Amino acid sequence: MSSQQAAEITARLDRLPLTRHVWWLVVLLSLGGWFELYDLLMTAYVSPGLIKAGIFSAKDGLFGLPDQAAFASVTFAGLFVGTIVFAQVADHYGRRAIFTFSLVWYAVATTIMALQSTRFGVDLWRFIAAVGIGVELVTIDTYITELVPKTARGKVFAVNQAIQFSSVPVVALLAALLLDAEPLGMAGWRFIALVPAVGAVVVWWIRLSVPESPRWLAQHGRDADAERVTSAIEAKVAAQTGAPLPAPAPPVIETGNAGFGEIWQPPYRKRTIMLSVFNFFQTIGFYGFGNWVPALIAAQGVTFAKSPTYAAIIAIVYPIGPLVCSLFADRVERKWQIVGAACGTAVFGILFWQSGNTVPLLILFGILITSSNNLLSYAYHAYQAELFPTRIRARAVGFVYSFSRLSTVFTSFMIGFFLQQFGNGGVFGFIAFAMVMVMISIGGFGPRTSGLALEEISNERRGAVRAAA
């Protein structure tokens, strides 16, 4: 492992301006994530189609709850396995290889799921597909964190999320158009579920244009490859700016053993615990609303047939919210953006419940909940990837991220239970409690990261040193 070379590579990348080439790399990685987010968030939109087809039950599923609860639960069980068991392979085999493999995995598995005709078959292949999605989520976050300069990580993650979340209005619109139709004699939900299969084709095009993370190459002793990739990026950036690149800052050398046990040593132990608690609760607000939008609208007294249409209107904000966030992404400390977003989700959720069946208010507060969740999502994806060094980033992020997947395995049933027994008041009370826990964990125990080099954030650890200029 070449720590000196890795430190120099980091310093060179951090001083690069955001040119078309850097943005192009971000766009390509985000396109891979587009299919992943589409696949993940289609849960809420294909469930009515599965009920209409007689595959799912609206009330007589597992534990007497809607089958949608089990569908969401197996999704997050697969995500948990993907993040806790397989995400660490990106630290061993590289970001690029695992990005490619996991995208093909979930595209193929989702295609097979779309061809199933039994509840067991749908849930089984949904679980298998979700394992690949779990790996992909972690890999993209670490990949982008290591490719972009320190002063723009917030803005880059906001744009990344905007591109990825543009998939949500697409799946919502397709649901509104196809769930009651049978194009070519095939149920509409199957067409919706088949869209991620396109990702298997797109990935081969993406992988030709995106290099391996030079930080990862240097950390694994592949100095020549790291130098080649970094020099190529610098050359393209310099050509696009038409001016000499600024001099790199003195590099900071990371030291450590790159083992799983390192995340339990100072300062990473505190961060690991804090992010594990945060992830356990944050997903309740995000997916508690996102995966149940049509059902929550219907529970307010709105005609069930109309709820997918109103859900599609709310979904339009998914790609817009992160673009708005990009205006202040690197101007406001990341941890306080997360705290503010959690507060918004709690407050607007309660107001959604209090709106009764007044459709304009439901749509308004649905949009505000989604916007708050947008801010929460982009900010924490950037934040948690910043808190660990390159040598353990994928396995550390995979570990803490897995708690969000683990919690949703159970909270999917809990949302269904609260909705069935207490209506939306129970659901949004549960979400509000979870958001309070998010605010306490991040606001009280999270370090600041905005504008700092990745190695500076890791520099609390004894043994990290600044190299001679």
N, C-alpha and C positions, 0 to 999 in steps of 0.2 A: 504494500500500500504506500503510495508516494504522497505523503502529507504536504511536503513543500510544493510539489507540482500542483496538487489540488488547490492549495491556498493561492497560488499565482493565477491559476485558471479562474478562480472565483473573482479575484480582484479585476481581472481583465473583462469578465462578463458584466460585473457590476457597474463599470464605467461607460458601458455602451448606451447610446441614445436609442429611443424606441423608433426604429425605422420600419419601412415596409417589410423588410425581411424578417425582423423579429416578430412583427405582428402576424406575418404569414405562418410562421411556425406555431404561434398560439392558435390561429384559426384552424389549422390542420388538426392539432390535438383536440381542439374543441369540437370539431366535426365528428371525431370518434366518440366523444362524450355525448353528442347529440342523440345518437342511437341508444346509448346507455340510458339517458334520462327519459327518452321516449318509452323505452321498455319498462323502466322502473315506475313511471308515473301513469302508465296506461291502466294500472290496477283499478282506479276509480271509474274509468270510462268503458272498459270491456265487461265489467261485472254485470251491468244491466242486460247486455247482450247474451251473456252466459245464462242469466236467469230466464230471459225470453226463449232461449233455445232449449230450456228444460234441463240443462246440465247442472246449474246451480239452483239452490232454493233461497228464497228471500227471507225465510225465518226458521226453517227446520234443519239447519246444518249442524255442525259439530257443537256440542254443548247447548243445543237449542238456539244458536245464534245464526245470523245470515252466513251463507257460504263465502260471502265476500271477506268476512273476518278471517276465515281459514286461508283464503287465497292470499290476502295480505300477509298473514302470519308465515306461510311457507316461503313467500318472497323474501322476507327479512331473515328467516332461518338460513336460507341460501346465502344471503348477503353476509350474515354472521360467519358462516363457514369460509366464504371467500376472503373476508378481511382478516379473520383471526388465524386461519391455517395457511392460506396461499399468498396473501399480500406480500409477505416477507421475501418471496422468490424474486421480486423486482430488485431487492438489494443484492442478490446473488447473480442473476442472469441479465440484469440490465433493464432499464425502463422501456426501451424500444421493443425488445423481444416480447416482454410480457404484455405490453400495450397491444401488440398485434395478436398474440395468442388468445388473450381474454376476450377481445372483440369478436373474433371468429367463434369462440366457444359459445357466448351467449346468443349470437345471431343464429347459429345452427340449432341450439336447444329451443329457442323461442319459435323457430319454424316448426319443429316437431310438436311443440305445445299447441300451435295453431291448428294442427291436424287431429287433435284428440277429441273424443266424443263422450268421455266419462269424467266425473268430478275427480277421481283418483288420478287419471292420466294427465289432466290439466294441471293439477297441483304438483304432481311428481316432476313434470318437465319445467314447471315454473320454478321449482326449487333448484333444479340443475342449472337453468339459465341464470338464476340469481347468483350462483356461486361465481360465474364468470363476471357478472356485473360488479360484484364486490371487489374482485381483483382490479378491475378496470378503474373504478372510482379512486382507489388509493394511488394507482400508478400514474394517472393523469395529474393528480395534485402534486405528487413529488416531481414529476417530469417538468411541469410548467415552473414550479418554484425554482428549479435548478437551471432553467434556461434564460430567465429574464432578469434585468437589473434590479437592484434592491429598492431604488426610488420609485419603481412603477409596479411592484407586485400587487398592490391593492387594485389599481386600475386594470391590470391585466386579468386578474381573477374576476373582476366585475364583468369585463367583456367576455371572458370565457364562459361565465355563467349565463350571460345574455344569449350567446350562441346556443349553448346546450339547452336552455329553457325555452328556446323558440320551438322545441319539439312538443311542448305541452299544448299550445294552441292548435298545433297540427293534429295531435291525437284527439283533442276535444272536438275539433271541427269534424274530423272523420267519424267520431262517435255520433255526433248530432246528425250526420248525413247517412250513415250506413247501418246503425243499429236496428232500424226498422225496415231495412232493405235486404235483399238477397241477390247481389250482383252475380251473374253467371250461375245462379242457383246455389250459391254458397252463402252461409250466414255472414252478416256484416262484421261480427266480432272477429271472425277469422281473418278477414282482410286487414283489419286494424292490427292484429297481432303479427301479421306477416311482414309488416314494414321493416322491422329491424333486420330481416334477412338481407336487405340491401347493404347493411353494414359489412357483411362478409365480402362484398365486392369492393366497397369503398376503402376498406382497410389496406388492401394491397397497393392502392394508389397513394394513400397517405404515407405508408411506411417507406416509399421510395424517396420522399421529400424531407422527412424528419430525421435528423441525426440522433445518435445516442447522446445522452447527457454527458457533456465533457467532464463535469464534476464527478460523475459516477466512474467514468473511464480512468480519471486520474487517481481516484480513491482506490481503484483496483489494480494499480500499477501499470496501466496501459497508457503510459505517458505519450508515446508517439501518436496514438489514436486521438488522445485528448488534445494534443497540440494541433493535429490536422483539423479536427472539427472546430476548435476555437479560432484558428487562423482563418478558416473558411467563413465563419460567421463574421469575424472582424473585417475581412476583405469586402464582403457584401454590404455591411453597414457603412464602411468608409466610402465605398463607391456611391451609395445612396445619399450620404450627407455631403459629399464633395469637399470634405475638410478632414484634416488629420484628427485621429481619435485622441481624446484626452488621456493623459498619463494615468495608469492604474494607481490606486492607493496602495500603501504598504500592505502586503497580504497578511492575513491572520491564519496561523497554522492550528488545525484541530488535532487533538490527540485523543486516543481512546481505543478500546479493544474490539469495537464493532460487533459485540455479542448482545444477545437479548437481555442479559443481566444488566447491561449498561443503562437501560431505561429506568432501573431501580436504584441508580446511584445519583448523588447530587450533581447538578441541579435538576436532572431529568425526572427523578422520583416524584417531586412535587408537581411537576408538569403532567406526568403520566396520570397521577391520581386525579388532579384537577380536570383534565380533559376526559378522563373516563366517566367522572360524575356528570360533567357537562353533556357529553354525548348520550348518556343514558336518558337524560331528560329532554334535550333539544329536539330529538326526533318525534316526541309526542306532539309538539306543537306543529311541526312541519308536516308530517305525514298524517297526523290526526285530523288535519283539515284537508290536505292535498289528496289523500287517498279516499276521502269520503264526501267530497263536495256535492255530487248529485244527491246522495242520501241525506246530507245535512240540510240542503235546500228543501227537499221533499218533507223532511221532518218539521219544517217551519209552517207547513200547511199549504205549500205550493204543489200544484198538480205534478205527480211523478213524471208524467210524459214530458213536461216542460223543463224539468230540472237539468237534463243534459244540455239543453240550449242555454240556460242561464249559466251553467258551469262553464260552457265554452266561452261565454262573454268574459267571465272572471279570468279564465285562463289566458286571455290576450295579454294580461299584464306581466306574465311570467318573463318574457324576454325584455320587456320595457323597464321593469324595475331595476335589474342590474345595470342597465345603461345609465339610468339616473344616478345610481350609486357610484358609478365611475367618476362623476363630477367631484366627489369629495373623498374617494376611496383612500388616497394617500395623504389627505390633509387632516383627517380625524383619526386618532389612535384606534387601532383595530379592535381592541378589547371593548372600548366604549361603544363602538358601532354594534357589537354583538349584544351588549346589555340593552341598548336602546331598541334594537329589533325585537328582543324577547319581550320587553315591556309593551311594544306595539301589538304583538301577536296576542298577548293576554287581554289588553284593553279592547281591541277591536273585535276579538272573539266574543267577549261578553256583550258588546253592542250588537253584534250579529244576532245573537240569541234574543236580545230584547227587541229586535225589529219586527217580530211577528211574521206575518206573511206579506209585508209591504215589499214588493219586488225591487223597486229602485234602491231602497235601503239595504236589502240583502246583497244586491250586486255591489253597492258602494263599499260596505264593510267587508264583503268577500274580497274585493280588490285590495283594500287596505291590509287585510290579513295576509294576502298573498304577497304584497309589497314588503311587509315586515319580514315575512319568511324569506323573500329574496335577499334582503339585506343580511339576515342571519346566515343564510347559506353561503353567499359569496365570501362574507367576512370570516366565517370560521374555517372554510376550506383553505383560505390563505393562511389563517392564523395557526392552525394546528400543524401545518407543514413547515412553518417557520421555526417552530419551537424545538426541533430536533436536528442534529447534524446529518450530513449527507450519508455517512457510513451506516446509519441505522434509521434513516428517515422513513423508508417504506414499511419496515417492520413495526416501528413505533407508531406511525400514523395508523397502520392496519390494526394494531392492538387497541388503541384508544377508540378508534372509529367503530370497532366491532361491538362496543357497548351500545351504540345507537341501534345496531341491527338486533342485538340480543333483546333490548328493551321492547322493540317494536314487534318481536315475535309474540310477546304477551300483551302489549298495549293494543295490538290490532283486535284482540278479543275483548279487551277492556273497553275500547271505544264502542264496539258493537254492543257490549253489555250496557254501558251507560246510555247509549242511544235508545236501546230497546226498553230499558227500565225507567230512565229519568229524562229522556228527550235531550234536546240540545243544551239545556241548562247543565245537565250532568257532564256532557262532553266538554263544554267550554270551561266549566269549573275545574275539571281534570287538567285541561290544557293550561289554564292560568296557573295552577299550582306548579306544573312542570316548568313554566317560564320563570317563575320566582326562583326556582332552584338553579336555573341557567344564570340568572342575574347574580346570584350569590357566588356561584362557583367561579365565573369569569371575572366579575367585578371585584371580588374579594381576594382572589388568589392568582389571577392571570398576570404575567409580566407584559411589558410593552414591547412592541416589535416594529412599529411603523418606521420606515426609513433606515433601518439598521441592516447591515450585511448579515447573511445567514450565520457566518462564523462569529460575528459580534454577539448575536443572540445566544449562541452556544458558549460564549467566552466567560460566562459565570463559572464554568467548570474549571477547577484548578488544573493547570497543565496546558491550557490553550495559551499560545504565545504569539506575539506579533513578530513576524520575520523582519529581518533587516531590510531597509529599503534598497 
